[in-house]
Amino acid sequence: MLSKNVNSKLNEQIKHEAEASQIYLGMAVWSDIEALGGASEFFYAQSEEEREHMLKIVRFVSGVGGEAVIPSTSTPPAKYKSLKDALEKALMNEKNVTASINKLTSLALTEKDHASYNFLQWFVNEQLEEEQQIQSILTRFELIGEEGMAIHSIDKMMEEMASKSVEKPT
């Protein structure tokens, strides 16, 4: 059984994951409008992945006798200055989610909630991958620029990443 404190913090994490899903969905819609099909597919895939993370926590909380709370979410941003701007905001969001996961993991360990601690290890590793993936895309901007064919190349790379993430087991 979860302590009230860990249950409460897991519910906060459910909200973080739901918000992240919405943010990526907003980025996907913006990318569609900007005719960035690869970026759009990438962001749609990321949105779905964040929703899956939310559901994973919901199922865990329910499965160990806790009470999962399904949050409302705010409307995500609808406009970005550029693809690089959207990705910088995505990275900032991922870093915030990582910080939240790390705090939650530390809390579970402090409270000797080994089941939650073990469960959260998957998220610790997942967040590392998420940050590295977005950082690798941002590094491309540094290497090839932000104009014309560079955007086309990055858009295609994001499309390839999206197709690989669909195949990735969770």
Wavefront OBJ file of the C-alpha trace (Angstrom):
o trace
v 0.000 0.000 0.000
v 1.237 3.460 -0.864
v 1.744 6.111 1.747
v -0.447 9.178 1.304
v 2.638 11.231 0.508
v 3.915 8.915 -2.260
v 0.368 8.528 -3.627
v -0.007 12.315 -3.766
v 3.331 12.759 -5.540
v 2.525 9.980 -8.015
v -0.703 11.837 -8.810
v 1.338 14.985 -9.414
v 3.493 12.957 -11.801
v 0.369 11.748 -13.590
v -0.453 15.409 -14.191
v 3.095 16.164 -15.411
v 2.858 13.325 -17.930
v -0.607 14.440 -19.084
v 0.642 18.026 -19.520
v 3.686 16.791 -21.450
v 1.394 14.822 -23.758
v -0.679 17.936 -24.415
v 2.399 20.076 -25.047
v 3.675 17.601 -27.636
v 0.219 17.463 -29.203
v 0.268 21.251 -29.558
v 3.708 21.025 -31.166
v 2.406 18.385 -33.574
v -0.498 20.590 -34.643
v 1.841 23.574 -35.081
v 4.177 21.401 -37.161
v 1.244 20.321 -39.348
v 0.379 23.961 -39.997
v 4.015 24.725 -40.831
v 4.162 21.774 -43.284
v 6.789 19.982 -41.203
v 5.443 16.469 -41.644
v 8.378 14.687 -40.044
v 8.353 16.949 -36.999
v 4.603 16.506 -36.790
v 4.917 12.699 -36.752
v 7.677 12.945 -34.149
v 5.609 15.179 -31.874
v 2.466 13.036 -32.288
v 4.532 9.984 -31.316
v 5.974 11.839 -28.323
v 2.485 12.899 -27.254
v 1.298 9.307 -27.359
v 4.378 8.140 -25.460
v 3.767 10.663 -22.680
v 0.136 9.522 -22.476
v 1.381 5.939 -22.135
v 3.667 7.069 -19.314
v 0.684 8.648 -17.586
v -1.327 5.438 -17.938
v 1.587 3.371 -16.649
v 1.581 5.413 -13.443
v -2.228 5.304 -13.173
v -2.177 1.522 -13.445
v 0.645 1.222 -10.919
v -1.115 3.431 -8.362
v -4.369 1.517 -8.780
v -2.566 -1.816 -8.682
v -0.875 -1.177 -5.342
v -3.973 0.029 -3.532
v -3.556 3.730 -4.112
v -5.982 6.205 -5.569
v -5.094 7.569 -9.009
v -6.473 10.987 -9.907
v -7.020 11.850 -13.553
v -6.069 15.509 -13.983
v -7.416 18.232 -16.155
v -4.773 19.888 -18.303
v -4.231 23.388 -19.558
v -4.312 24.333 -23.211
v -0.841 23.862 -24.677
v 0.944 26.603 -26.601
v -0.202 26.798 -30.204
v 2.601 28.805 -31.797
v 6.364 28.602 -31.907
v 8.951 30.893 -33.485
v 10.616 27.988 -35.252
v 11.177 24.261 -35.105
v 14.277 24.902 -33.017
v 12.182 26.969 -30.593
v 9.650 24.128 -30.258
v 12.443 21.632 -29.598
v 14.112 23.898 -27.029
v 10.790 24.129 -25.199
v 10.360 20.351 -25.481
v 13.799 19.830 -23.922
v 12.995 22.258 -21.118
v 9.758 20.358 -20.448
v 11.596 17.013 -20.434
v 14.112 18.399 -17.927
v 11.240 19.490 -15.686
v 9.679 16.023 -15.900
v 13.071 14.473 -15.124
v 13.456 16.668 -12.039
v 9.998 15.624 -10.875
v 10.756 11.920 -11.413
v 14.040 12.270 -9.530
v 12.306 13.918 -6.546
v 9.638 11.234 -6.544
v 12.242 8.479 -6.705
v 14.118 10.011 -3.778
v 10.892 10.284 -1.790
v 10.050 6.627 -2.416
v 13.510 5.624 -1.219
v 13.282 7.863 1.864
v 9.906 6.353 2.747
v 11.262 2.850 2.139
v 8.608 2.283 -0.516
v 10.679 -0.194 -2.486
v 7.877 -1.143 -4.883
v 7.458 2.488 -5.994
v 11.218 3.009 -6.075
v 11.689 -0.004 -8.348
v 8.761 1.058 -10.535
v 10.205 4.557 -10.932
v 13.598 3.283 -12.112
v 12.044 2.665 -15.534
v 11.081 6.362 -15.688
v 14.554 7.483 -14.627
v 16.033 5.600 -17.577
v 13.270 6.730 -19.932
v 13.817 10.382 -19.090
v 17.512 10.072 -19.834
v 16.631 8.734 -23.296
v 14.030 11.453 -23.872
v 16.448 14.259 -23.065
v 19.237 12.733 -25.152
v 16.946 12.301 -28.148
v 15.777 15.905 -28.195
v 19.278 17.194 -27.493
v 20.567 15.214 -30.478
v 18.055 16.966 -32.735
v 19.008 20.368 -31.337
v 22.674 19.561 -31.962
v 21.820 19.159 -35.658
v 20.793 22.807 -35.751
v 24.261 23.736 -34.492
v 25.859 21.537 -37.149
v 23.805 22.385 -40.229
v 21.924 25.585 -39.428
v 18.300 26.648 -39.297
v 17.426 27.558 -42.876
v 16.100 25.855 -45.999
v 17.606 22.436 -46.593
v 18.774 22.231 -42.978
v 15.158 22.347 -41.793
v 14.214 19.802 -44.451
v 17.006 17.485 -43.297
v 16.051 17.803 -39.620
v 12.378 17.285 -40.470
v 13.241 14.037 -42.280
v 15.420 12.898 -39.392
v 12.532 13.504 -36.971
v 10.250 11.464 -39.209
v 12.704 8.556 -39.041
v 12.904 8.889 -35.266
v 9.105 8.838 -35.045
v 8.875 5.644 -37.068
v 11.456 3.998 -34.792
v 9.651 5.116 -31.635
v 6.449 3.454 -32.874
v 8.366 0.158 -33.006
v 9.947 0.722 -29.557
v 8.386 -1.427 -26.837
v 7.284 0.359 -23.648
l 1 2 3 4 5 6 7 8 9 10 11 12 13 14 15 16 17 18 19 20 21 22 23 24 25 26 27 28 29 30 31 32 33 34 35 36 37 38 39 40 41 42 43 44 45 46 47 48 49 50 51 52 53 54 55 56 57 58 59 60 61 62 63 64 65 66 67 68 69 70 71 72 73 74 75 76 77 78 79 80 81 82 83 84 85 86 87 88 89 90 91 92 93 94 95 96 97 98 99 100 101 102 103 104 105 106 107 108 109 110 111 112 113 114 115 116 117 118 119 120 121 122 123 124 125 126 127 128 129 130 131 132 133 134 135 136 137 138 139 140 141 142 143 144 145 146 147 148 149 150 151 152 153 154 155 156 157 158 159 160 161 162 163 164 165 166 167 168 169 170
